């Protein structure tokens, strides 16, 4: 998943980015509302974390602009304000969640998982496709009851495929969801990771789950 963090406290910004990246998320970050809006209008994200008190445009302005454009994006607001009226204002502006500073980073991660589930067909943290089981909350994967060890990027790609079963995902779409703006890798990096995943997920199994749609991309579905 790819997430935008907009927070003008630079130390906190770096800590949030580090925490999310450690969990396997692809993260872009900025420190003011105008830049946040630019990122959000030009990039496809799975969620955004917006500080309310930012320069140029505050988090509420950014959020209201997104919702006016019918951008159905999971958004969490961060703020040091703890009054009920402030929370009501944030939620009424279209926020999916509201987290008060200072906060525990485990809680932040749990809330990110919660808001992203709202916009998918998955109400549980566990996704099951055939013999494959993926747990979003623990980042564990198993097939036929046997744990499959994946690198963070392998897991991220598999999770994206699992959240879009039966849908063809192009090389460009996978790359834009898994790597951030700082990525300068090779043009065939997605192909390489798909090859790794095939060996780990489909190796030794007669029913294949990862399918190549020639000229278009890849699809995860149960091979009947």
N, C-alpha and C positions, 0 to 999 in steps of 0.2 A: 504494500500500500504506500501511496505517496501523500505526504502531509505537509501543509504549510504552517509554520509558526511565525507569528508576527508579535514581537515583544520588544519594547524599547530598552528594557533593562538588559544590557549586553551579557552580563554574567549569567543571569537567569535564562536568557535566550540560549546561550551555549550549553547550559546544563540540560535544558529540555531537549535540544537537538541531540546531544550525546545520549540521553536516556532513550529517546525514540530510535535512534540508529542502532543502539545496542540490542533493541528488541527486533531489529530487522526491517524497520520502516525506512523508506527513502524520504529524506527531509530537505525542504528548502526553507530558508529563514530570511526575515527582514526586520527592520526596526521602526518603520513608520507606516501609517495607513495608506498613503498614496502608493507606495511600493507594493504593499499587500494586495491592493485592488488590482494593480497591474498584473501581478503574478496570477491572481485568481481568474482574471478575465482572459488570460492567454495560455493557461496550463490546466490540464485536467487533474484535479486532486480528489483523493478519497475522503479527506477531512481537513478542516482548518482550525487552528487554535489562535484566537485573537485576544490580545490584551485590550482592555477598554480604553485606558488612558495612554494613547500614543500621539506623537506629533503629526501634523499635517491633516490627517483624518483619524478620528478615534475609532475604536473597534465597532461601536454601534453604527457609525456612519457607513463603515465598510459592509457590515452585515445587512443594513437596510438596503444598500445599493444592490447587493447580491440578490436579496429576496425580491426586489422590484423587477429584476431581470429573470426571475423564476429559476435561479440557480438552486437546484435541490441538493445542496452540499451540507453534510454534517458539520456543524460549527459549535465549538466550545469557546465561551468567553472566560478570560482571566481578569480578576480585579482584586484590589485590596479593600474595596468597599463591601461591607457586610450587612447592609440594611435590607430589609425585605423589599422596600420600594425599588432599590437598585436591581435586585434579582428579578422582580416582576417586569421592570423595564427591559432588561436583557432578554428574558424569555418571550415577552410580547413583541420584541423586535425580530424574532425568528430564530433565536439561539436554541440549540438542542440541549445544551448543558451549560452550567455556570460554576466555576471553581474559584474559591476564595484563597488568596495568598495570605500566609505561606501555606503550601500544600505538600502532601506526601507524594512522591513520584510514583509509588505503586498505585495510589488512588488515581493519579493522572492517567496511567496506562489502562487501568480498569475502565475509566470513563471513556477513553478513546475507543476501546473495544466495544463498549456499549453503544455509543452514538453511531459508529460505522455499521453495526448490525441493523440499526433501524432502517437503513436505506438499502438493505439486501433482502433476499427471500429467506435468510437464515435467522431464526429466532434463538437458536442455541449457539454456543461457542464451538460445537462439534459439527463438522460437515462430513457426511458419509456419501461416497459414490462407489457403488459396488462393494468391493472388498477393502477399499481405501477409506481410512478415517483420519481426518485432520482436526486437531484441537487448536483453535485460534488463541485461547487463553494461555496455553502452555507451550505453543509452537511445537507440539509433538505430532509425528506422523506414523501411522502403522498400516500395513497391508496384510490381510489374512491373520491379524493378531500379532504380527511380528513388527517390532519397532524399526523404522527406517531412519537412519542418521543422515541429515541434510545440512549443508552449509546455510548460512543466513540468506544468501541470494537464491539458492535452490529452493529453500522454503518459501521465500517471498514470491517467486514465480509460480510455484505449485499452489500457494494460497490464492493467487490471482486467478489461476485457471479453475480452481475449485469453486470460487465465488461466481464464476461465469460458466457453469457447466453447459455443454452443448452449443457454446458460442465460439465462433472462430475469432481468435485474437491474433492480430498481425504482429510482425516483428517490431514495428514502430510503436504500436500500442503497448506491448509488453515493456519495451525499453523505456518509454516515457513514464510508466507507472512504477518501475522498479529502480530506476536511476534518477538522480537529481540533476540540477543544472551544472554541477561541478564535474559530471562524468565526461571523460574523454577517451573512452575505450574504443575497441575495434568494432567494425560494422557487423561482424558475425558473432558478437558476444552472446546474443540470445540463443543462437543456434547451438553454441557450445554448451550452454547451461541446459537447454532442452535435451541434448544428448546425454548429459550427466543424469538428468532426472529419469530419462527412459531406462537407463541401466539400473537405477535404484528402485524405481516404482514398478516397471513392467518386466524387468529381467527375471527369468524363471517362471513367468506366469503366461498361461496360454491366452487368457483374455487381456487384451491391451487396453489401457486407459488413455494414453496420450497419442493423439492421432495427428498426422500431418495433412493439412489441406493444401495441396500443391498450388503455389502461386498466391496463397492468401495468408497462411499462418498455421496455427495449431489449435486443437480443440481437445478438451478433456471430457470424455464420456465413456460409459460402460460399453464394452464391445460385446454385443449380444450374440 
